[in-house]
Amino acid sequence: MHPLTAALLASVWLWPAASRGSDYAIGADVSFLGQAERQGVVFSDDGKKQPALRILHEHGYRWIRLRLFHSPTELPNTLQYTVALAKDAKALGMKFLLDYHYADGWADPQQQAIPRAWSGLSHAELTKAVFDYTRDTVAAFRAAGVLPDMIQIGNEITHGMLWPDGKLAEHWDNFAELIYAGINGVDAGRGNGPRPRIMIHIDRGADMVGTKYFLDKLNSYDIPYDVIGQSYYPWFHGSLNELRANLTFMANEYQKDIVVVETAYNWKPTEYVGKPAPFPESPEGQRQFLDELNRVVMQTPNGRGKGVFWWEPAVTGALRSRGYFDEKHNSLPVIGVFDRFTRQ
């Protein structure tokens, strides 16, 4: 056991088998959805107007993912906003993955800014702040009747979190303590509720070498987590064959469940203008991409491939071409990929 452990805060899914359908996470990040519908966007599927969550549910989606910012000033993802979306999803019987950014805005491999409210804290104070904040927000979800089914401690944390204190590769000890604090905060906040599964989320979907470096180092700290989450955008991360190889490696090496927790493809030319694309950037090409990606995840050895989350179906503005709806908010072919698995 790593010596840091004692100093820190105390604290089968198989698809082609008949049981797998209810356990495999067919999901989507819908963090922009509430904002879009409040602004008057009305989505439709096969000519029928209805709430986007219901459209997703009718096409087999049983999980949502929602990001949470500490004190956002430009984006809508406050605790109150996130609780409301979670309630809408739970009312449909959907499960809920909570994505802690531990920032006031985007946290990703290029930026992991400390929330303004925590500026100037020492490492010990910051660790306590992560614990307290996680405990209190998880308790708020529990009190609202929407305790998450899964929680990721940080978003795309390949280069750490809460910079500069937890920046990698400079501060692995600090980073490990911050991750522990978040996990222990989940346990403190859930009360007598069921323990959410803990996800560690990185952005190395098609990068076996980078994945191995990060997870080997993380595991040297004895951090208790359940699920490996990977981002995979082909124009950023590599080919589907490279993703397949990495999924096989992770399944065999770490014996943990794996979810492709962020993915997308464009339904109109965006990322592959003037260069070869793995699939056409068209409505049908977008559908083909998700169909093939899902096949790759399902074929992960030992039943360790546990699902796919799209980022994100209801996005508007400049990233709309990654969504599930066209310029008039009508559903695109991609929305039906899971119908054959979920409809009777």
URJO-V21310 format. One record per residue. N is the residue number from 0. RES is the residue in one small letter. SS is DSSP state (@ for helix, = for strand, . for the rest). PHI is phi in whole degrees, 0 to 359 (999 if undefined). Layout:
# URJO-V21310
n=N res=RES ss=SS phi=PHI
n=N res=RES ss=SS phi=PHI
This chain:
# URJO-V21310
n=0 res=m ss=. phi=999
n=1 res=h ss=. phi=295
n=2 res=p ss=. phi=297
n=3 res=l ss=. phi=292
n=4 res=t ss=@ phi=302
n=5 res=a ss=@ phi=293
n=6 res=a ss=@ phi=270
n=7 res=l ss=. phi=274
n=8 res=l ss=. phi=302
n=9 res=a ss=. phi=293
n=10 res=s ss=. phi=219
n=11 res=v ss=. phi=999
n=12 res=w ss=. phi=280
n=13 res=l ss=. phi=221
n=14 res=w ss=. phi=284
n=15 res=p ss=. phi=293
n=16 res=a ss=. phi=298
n=17 res=a ss=. phi=298
n=18 res=s ss=. phi=280
n=19 res=r ss=@ phi=289
n=20 res=g ss=@ phi=306
n=21 res=s ss=@ phi=278
n=22 res=d ss=. phi=252
n=23 res=y ss=. phi=291
n=24 res=a ss== phi=273
n=25 res=i ss== phi=270
n=26 res=g ss== phi=220
n=27 res=a ss== phi=207
n=28 res=d ss== phi=278
n=29 res=v ss=. phi=242
n=30 res=s ss=. phi=295
n=31 res=f ss=. phi=269
n=32 res=l ss=@ phi=297
n=33 res=g ss=@ phi=301
n=34 res=q ss=@ phi=297
n=35 res=a ss=@ phi=299
n=36 res=e ss=@ phi=289
n=37 res=r ss=@ phi=295
n=38 res=q ss=. phi=277
n=39 res=g ss=. phi=98
n=40 res=v ss=. phi=290
n=41 res=v ss=. phi=242
n=42 res=f ss=. phi=268
n=43 res=s ss== phi=220
n=44 res=d ss== phi=225
n=45 res=d ss=. phi=54
n=46 res=g ss=. phi=83
n=47 res=k ss== phi=255
n=48 res=k ss== phi=279
n=49 res=q ss=. phi=195
n=50 res=p ss=. phi=303
n=51 res=a ss=@ phi=298
n=52 res=l ss=@ phi=299
n=53 res=r ss=@ phi=292
n=54 res=i ss=@ phi=298
n=55 res=l ss=@ phi=299
n=56 res=h ss=@ phi=300
n=57 res=e ss=@ phi=293
n=58 res=h ss=. phi=255
n=59 res=g ss=. phi=95
n=60 res=y ss=. phi=284
n=61 res=r ss=. phi=238
n=62 res=w ss== phi=228
n=63 res=i ss== phi=240
n=64 res=r ss== phi=237
n=65 res=l ss== phi=229
n=66 res=r ss== phi=274
n=67 res=l ss== phi=230
n=68 res=f ss=. phi=261
n=69 res=h ss=. phi=291
n=70 res=s ss=. phi=220
n=71 res=p ss=. phi=291
n=72 res=t ss=. phi=248
n=73 res=e ss=. phi=246
n=74 res=l ss=. phi=257
n=75 res=p ss=. phi=274
n=76 res=n ss=. phi=276
n=77 res=t ss=. phi=279
n=78 res=l ss=@ phi=299
n=79 res=q ss=@ phi=299
n=80 res=y ss=@ phi=299
n=81 res=t ss=@ phi=290
n=82 res=v ss=@ phi=301
n=83 res=a ss=@ phi=297
n=84 res=l ss=@ phi=295
n=85 res=a ss=@ phi=298
n=86 res=k ss=@ phi=297
n=87 res=d ss=@ phi=300
n=88 res=a ss=@ phi=290
n=89 res=k ss=@ phi=298
n=90 res=a ss=@ phi=297
n=91 res=l ss=. phi=267
n=92 res=g ss=. phi=84
n=93 res=m ss=. phi=275
n=94 res=k ss== phi=268
n=95 res=f ss== phi=224
n=96 res=l ss== phi=256
n=97 res=l ss== phi=262
n=98 res=d ss== phi=248
n=99 res=y ss== phi=282
n=100 res=h ss=. phi=269
n=101 res=y ss=. phi=49
n=102 res=a ss=. phi=200
n=103 res=d ss=. phi=273
n=104 res=g ss=. phi=212
n=105 res=w ss=. phi=299
n=106 res=a ss=. phi=240
n=107 res=d ss== phi=202
n=108 res=p ss=. phi=299
n=109 res=q ss=. phi=267
n=110 res=q ss== phi=202
n=111 res=q ss=. phi=215
n=112 res=a ss== phi=284
n=113 res=i ss=. phi=294
n=114 res=p ss=. phi=305
n=115 res=r ss=@ phi=305
n=116 res=a ss=@ phi=295
n=117 res=w ss=@ phi=253
n=118 res=s ss=. phi=299
n=119 res=g ss=. phi=85
n=120 res=l ss=. phi=286
n=121 res=s ss=. phi=290
n=122 res=h ss=@ phi=299
n=123 res=a ss=@ phi=298
n=124 res=e ss=@ phi=292
n=125 res=l ss=@ phi=293
n=126 res=t ss=@ phi=300
n=127 res=k ss=@ phi=294
n=128 res=a ss=@ phi=297
n=129 res=v ss=@ phi=298
n=130 res=f ss=@ phi=299
n=131 res=d ss=@ phi=297
n=132 res=y ss=@ phi=296
n=133 res=t ss=@ phi=296
n=134 res=r ss=@ phi=304
n=135 res=d ss=@ phi=290
n=136 res=t ss=@ phi=287
n=137 res=v ss=@ phi=299
n=138 res=a ss=@ phi=298
n=139 res=a ss=@ phi=293
n=140 res=f ss=@ phi=297
n=141 res=r ss=@ phi=298
n=142 res=a ss=@ phi=297
n=143 res=a ss=. phi=276
n=144 res=g ss=. phi=81
n=145 res=v ss=. phi=228
n=146 res=l ss=. phi=303
n=147 res=p ss=. phi=300
n=148 res=d ss=. phi=276
n=149 res=m ss== phi=212
n=150 res=i ss== phi=224
n=151 res=q ss== phi=260
n=152 res=i ss== phi=270
n=153 res=g ss=. phi=95
n=154 res=n ss=. phi=238
n=155 res=e ss=. phi=49
n=156 res=i ss=. phi=265
n=157 res=t ss=. phi=305
n=158 res=h ss=. phi=253
n=159 res=g ss== phi=93
n=160 res=m ss== phi=206
n=161 res=l ss=. phi=51
n=162 res=w ss== phi=292
n=163 res=p ss=. phi=273
n=164 res=d ss=. phi=299
n=165 res=g ss== phi=251
n=166 res=k ss== phi=285
n=167 res=l ss=. phi=250
n=168 res=a ss=. phi=265
n=169 res=e ss=. phi=290
n=170 res=h ss=. phi=228
n=171 res=w ss=@ phi=298
n=172 res=d ss=@ phi=298
n=173 res=n ss=@ phi=299
n=174 res=f ss=@ phi=301
n=175 res=a ss=@ phi=298
n=176 res=e ss=@ phi=294
n=177 res=l ss=@ phi=293
n=178 res=i ss=@ phi=296
n=179 res=y ss=@ phi=303
n=180 res=a ss=@ phi=300
n=181 res=g ss=@ phi=295
n=182 res=i ss=@ phi=297
n=183 res=n ss=@ phi=293
n=184 res=g ss=@ phi=295
n=185 res=v ss=@ phi=301
n=186 res=d ss=@ phi=295
n=187 res=a ss=@ phi=290
n=188 res=g ss=@ phi=275
n=189 res=r ss=. phi=283
n=190 res=g ss=. phi=59
n=191 res=n ss=. phi=268
n=192 res=g ss=. phi=288
n=193 res=p ss=. phi=298
n=194 res=r ss=. phi=286
n=195 res=p ss=. phi=299
n=196 res=r ss== phi=291
n=197 res=i ss== phi=258
n=198 res=m ss== phi=250
n=199 res=i ss== phi=253
n=200 res=h ss== phi=246
n=201 res=i ss== phi=234
n=202 res=d ss=. phi=240
n=203 res=r ss=. phi=232
n=204 res=g ss=. phi=305
n=205 res=a ss=. phi=249
n=206 res=d ss=. phi=241
n=207 res=m ss=@ phi=293
n=208 res=v ss=@ phi=296
n=209 res=g ss=@ phi=295
n=210 res=t ss=@ phi=297
n=211 res=k ss=@ phi=297
n=212 res=y ss=@ phi=301
n=213 res=f ss=@ phi=295
n=214 res=l ss=@ phi=289
n=215 res=d ss=@ phi=298
n=216 res=k ss=@ phi=293
n=217 res=l ss=@ phi=301
n=218 res=n ss=@ phi=293
n=219 res=s ss=. phi=293
n=220 res=y ss=. phi=264
n=221 res=d ss=. phi=57
n=222 res=i ss=. phi=285
n=223 res=p ss=. phi=274
n=224 res=y ss=. phi=222
n=225 res=d ss=. phi=248
n=226 res=v ss== phi=227
n=227 res=i ss== phi=266
n=228 res=g ss== phi=256
n=229 res=q ss== phi=234
n=230 res=s ss== phi=273
n=231 res=y ss== phi=214
n=232 res=y ss=. phi=243
n=233 res=p ss=@ phi=301
n=234 res=w ss=@ phi=288
n=235 res=f ss=@ phi=264
n=236 res=h ss=@ phi=250
n=237 res=g ss=. phi=126
n=238 res=s ss=. phi=277
n=239 res=l ss=@ phi=295
n=240 res=n ss=@ phi=295
n=241 res=e ss=@ phi=293
n=242 res=l ss=@ phi=298
n=243 res=r ss=@ phi=302
n=244 res=a ss=@ phi=297
n=245 res=n ss=@ phi=289
n=246 res=l ss=@ phi=299
n=247 res=t ss=@ phi=297
n=248 res=f ss=@ phi=301
n=249 res=m ss=@ phi=298
n=250 res=a ss=@ phi=299
n=251 res=n ss=@ phi=282
n=252 res=e ss=@ phi=278
n=253 res=y ss=@ phi=248
n=254 res=q ss=. phi=54
n=255 res=k ss=. phi=233
n=256 res=d ss== phi=291
n=257 res=i ss== phi=228
n=258 res=v ss== phi=232
n=259 res=v ss== phi=279
n=260 res=v ss== phi=268
n=261 res=e ss== phi=217
n=262 res=t ss== phi=203
n=263 res=a ss=. phi=191
n=264 res=y ss=. phi=208
n=265 res=n ss=. phi=265
n=266 res=w ss=. phi=265
n=267 res=k ss=. phi=215
n=268 res=p ss=. phi=306
n=269 res=t ss=. phi=215
n=270 res=e ss=. phi=266
n=271 res=y ss=. phi=242
n=272 res=v ss=. phi=291
n=273 res=g ss=. phi=79
n=274 res=k ss=. phi=212
n=275 res=p ss=. phi=297
n=276 res=a ss=. phi=242
n=277 res=p ss=. phi=293
n=278 res=f ss=. phi=219
n=279 res=p ss=. phi=300
n=280 res=e ss=. phi=277
n=281 res=s ss=. phi=209
n=282 res=p ss=@ phi=306
n=283 res=e ss=@ phi=288
n=284 res=g ss=@ phi=296
n=285 res=q ss=@ phi=298
n=286 res=r ss=@ phi=297
n=287 res=q ss=@ phi=299
n=288 res=f ss=@ phi=300
n=289 res=l ss=@ phi=295
n=290 res=d ss=@ phi=299
n=291 res=e ss=@ phi=289
n=292 res=l ss=@ phi=301
n=293 res=n ss=@ phi=298
n=294 res=r ss=@ phi=299
n=295 res=v ss=@ phi=298
n=296 res=v ss=@ phi=295
n=297 res=m ss=@ phi=297
n=298 res=q ss=. phi=271
n=299 res=t ss=. phi=302
n=300 res=p ss=@ phi=301
n=301 res=n ss=@ phi=62
n=302 res=g ss=@ phi=65
n=303 res=r ss=. phi=276
n=304 res=g ss== phi=283
n=305 res=k ss== phi=248
n=306 res=g ss== phi=149
n=307 res=v ss== phi=221
n=308 res=f ss== phi=240
n=309 res=w ss== phi=273
n=310 res=w ss== phi=241
n=311 res=e ss=. phi=227
n=312 res=p ss=. phi=301
n=313 res=a ss=. phi=257
n=314 res=v ss=. phi=296
n=315 res=t ss=. phi=241
n=316 res=g ss=@ phi=75
n=317 res=a ss=@ phi=296
n=318 res=l ss=@ phi=262
n=319 res=r ss=@ phi=302
n=320 res=s ss=@ phi=292
n=321 res=r ss=@ phi=271
n=322 res=g ss=. phi=276
n=323 res=y ss=. phi=261
n=324 res=f ss== phi=227
n=325 res=d ss=. phi=278
n=326 res=e ss=. phi=298
n=327 res=k ss=. phi=259
n=328 res=h ss=. phi=69
n=329 res=n ss== phi=269
n=330 res=s ss== phi=294
n=331 res=l ss=. phi=256
n=332 res=p ss=@ phi=305
n=333 res=v ss=@ phi=303
n=334 res=i ss=@ phi=293
n=335 res=g ss=@ phi=262
n=336 res=v ss=. phi=303
n=337 res=f ss=. phi=268
n=338 res=d ss=@ phi=303
n=339 res=r ss=@ phi=290
n=340 res=f ss=@ phi=272
n=341 res=t ss=@ phi=245
n=342 res=r ss=. phi=264
n=343 res=q ss=. phi=253
